[in-house]
Amino acid sequence: MPPSQRPAKRPRDPNPGHLAPRCGAKTRSGSPCLSPVVRGRKRCRMHGGTNPGAPTGEANGQYRTGLHTHKLMRARSMMRTMVRMITQADR
């Protein structure tokens, strides 16, 4: 093929993959993972980089409604103690 008919060379990638930051998660063999990280994350796609994390709000199992605040727990404990004292005094 003559040089005038050759397809133009593609420009080099401005962000070569071999320079990308690496995951670094510990693999089963104990060595760090060498896969590139997902953009905007700290881990690769195989070690949770694509996972958005735990759900927020009521969908999360650790959601607090206020039923178990320290103030309410202390009040319930005092009520139980008072009921216990009253029932023991009746005996």
DRENROPA-14190 format. One record per residue (C-alpha): residue number from 1; residue in one letter; x negated, y, z negated. Coordinates in nm, 4 decimals. Layout:
VOMI | pos | code | c1 | c2 | c3
VOMI | NUM | A | X | Y | Z
...
! end
This chain:
VOMI | pos | code | c1 | c2 | c3
VOMI | 1 | M | 0.0000 | 0.0000 | 0.0000
VOMI | 2 | P | -0.1513 | 0.3351 | 0.0968
VOMI | 3 | P | -0.2077 | 0.5826 | -0.1850
VOMI | 4 | S | 0.0545 | 0.8212 | -0.0484
VOMI | 5 | Q | 0.3272 | 0.5564 | -0.0869
VOMI | 6 | R | 0.2376 | 0.4425 | -0.4362
VOMI | 7 | P | 0.4904 | 0.5285 | -0.7047
VOMI | 8 | A | 0.3827 | 0.8088 | -0.9330
VOMI | 9 | K | 0.2303 | 0.6995 | -1.2612
VOMI | 10 | R | 0.4474 | 0.7510 | -1.5608
VOMI | 11 | P | 0.3066 | 0.9986 | -1.8109
VOMI | 12 | R | 0.1612 | 0.8454 | -2.1223
VOMI | 13 | D | 0.3885 | 0.8045 | -2.4200
VOMI | 14 | P | 0.3409 | 1.1113 | -2.6438
VOMI | 15 | N | 0.4065 | 0.8946 | -2.9515
VOMI | 16 | P | 0.2196 | 0.5671 | -2.9041
VOMI | 17 | G | 0.3577 | 0.2801 | -3.1104
VOMI | 18 | H | 0.0232 | 0.1701 | -3.2474
VOMI | 19 | L | -0.0038 | 0.5035 | -3.4325
VOMI | 20 | A | 0.3426 | 0.4768 | -3.5937
VOMI | 21 | P | 0.3589 | 0.4466 | -3.9737
VOMI | 22 | R | 0.3926 | 0.0890 | -4.0988
VOMI | 23 | C | 0.6522 | -0.0671 | -4.3266
VOMI | 24 | G | 0.4219 | -0.1989 | -4.5981
VOMI | 25 | A | 0.6841 | -0.4205 | -4.7656
VOMI | 26 | K | 0.5320 | -0.7294 | -4.9214
VOMI | 27 | T | 0.5924 | -1.0382 | -4.7086
VOMI | 28 | R | 0.6323 | -1.3917 | -4.8407
VOMI | 29 | S | 0.2653 | -1.4531 | -4.7748
VOMI | 30 | G | 0.1794 | -1.1543 | -4.9929
VOMI | 31 | S | 0.0418 | -0.9358 | -4.7153
VOMI | 32 | P | 0.2019 | -0.6041 | -4.6181
VOMI | 33 | C | 0.4491 | -0.5952 | -4.3295
VOMI | 34 | L | 0.2940 | -0.4386 | -4.0205
VOMI | 35 | S | 0.6162 | -0.3535 | -3.8349
VOMI | 36 | P | 0.6778 | 0.0151 | -3.7597
VOMI | 37 | V | 0.9208 | 0.1954 | -3.9873
VOMI | 38 | V | 1.2680 | 0.3031 | -3.8760
VOMI | 39 | R | 1.2740 | 0.6745 | -3.7913
VOMI | 40 | G | 1.3596 | 0.8732 | -4.1037
VOMI | 41 | R | 1.3138 | 0.5754 | -4.3384
VOMI | 42 | K | 1.0282 | 0.4110 | -4.5257
VOMI | 43 | R | 1.0900 | 0.0484 | -4.4224
VOMI | 44 | C | 1.1205 | -0.1458 | -4.0976
VOMI | 45 | R | 1.4481 | -0.2844 | -3.9612
VOMI | 46 | M | 1.3781 | -0.6266 | -4.1147
VOMI | 47 | H | 1.3158 | -0.4897 | -4.4643
VOMI | 48 | G | 1.6184 | -0.2650 | -4.5062
VOMI | 49 | G | 1.5335 | 0.0376 | -4.2922
VOMI | 50 | T | 1.8670 | 0.0180 | -4.1094
VOMI | 51 | N | 2.0721 | -0.0372 | -4.4256
VOMI | 52 | P | 2.2311 | 0.2903 | -4.5412
VOMI | 53 | G | 2.2278 | 0.1820 | -4.9057
VOMI | 54 | A | 2.4941 | 0.1210 | -5.1671
VOMI | 55 | P | 2.8442 | 0.2581 | -5.1130
VOMI | 56 | T | 2.9304 | 0.5830 | -5.2863
VOMI | 57 | G | 3.2258 | 0.6683 | -5.5065
VOMI | 58 | E | 3.4847 | 0.4134 | -5.6092
VOMI | 59 | A | 3.3546 | 0.1556 | -5.3608
VOMI | 60 | N | 3.0446 | 0.1224 | -5.5781
VOMI | 61 | G | 3.0739 | -0.1248 | -5.8662
VOMI | 62 | Q | 2.9025 | 0.1192 | -6.1012
VOMI | 63 | Y | 3.1649 | 0.3917 | -6.0535
VOMI | 64 | R | 3.2545 | 0.5571 | -6.3836
VOMI | 65 | T | 3.6128 | 0.6601 | -6.4561
VOMI | 66 | G | 3.5605 | 0.8060 | -6.8014
VOMI | 67 | L | 3.7118 | 0.5071 | -6.9851
VOMI | 68 | H | 3.3716 | 0.4124 | -7.1212
VOMI | 69 | T | 3.2189 | 0.7442 | -7.2197
VOMI | 70 | H | 3.0228 | 0.7569 | -7.5436
VOMI | 71 | K | 3.2820 | 0.9830 | -7.7011
VOMI | 72 | L | 3.5718 | 0.7469 | -7.6297
VOMI | 73 | M | 3.3757 | 0.4379 | -7.7304
VOMI | 74 | R | 3.2864 | 0.6017 | -8.0619
VOMI | 75 | A | 3.6531 | 0.6989 | -8.1203
VOMI | 76 | R | 3.7704 | 0.3436 | -8.0472
VOMI | 77 | S | 3.5076 | 0.2051 | -8.2826
VOMI | 78 | M | 3.6266 | 0.4383 | -8.5590
VOMI | 79 | M | 3.9892 | 0.3356 | -8.4958
VOMI | 80 | R | 3.8994 | -0.0335 | -8.5190
VOMI | 81 | T | 3.7129 | 0.0311 | -8.8437
VOMI | 82 | M | 4.0104 | 0.2190 | -8.9891
VOMI | 83 | V | 4.2545 | -0.0558 | -8.8847
VOMI | 84 | R | 4.0236 | -0.3173 | -9.0362
VOMI | 85 | M | 4.0070 | -0.1208 | -9.3639
VOMI | 86 | I | 4.3873 | -0.0809 | -9.3775
VOMI | 87 | T | 4.4528 | -0.4515 | -9.3103
VOMI | 88 | Q | 4.1979 | -0.5562 | -9.5732
VOMI | 89 | A | 4.3526 | -0.3196 | -9.8307
VOMI | 90 | D | 4.6950 | -0.4835 | -9.7761
VOMI | 91 | R | 4.5640 | -0.8277 | -9.8710
! end
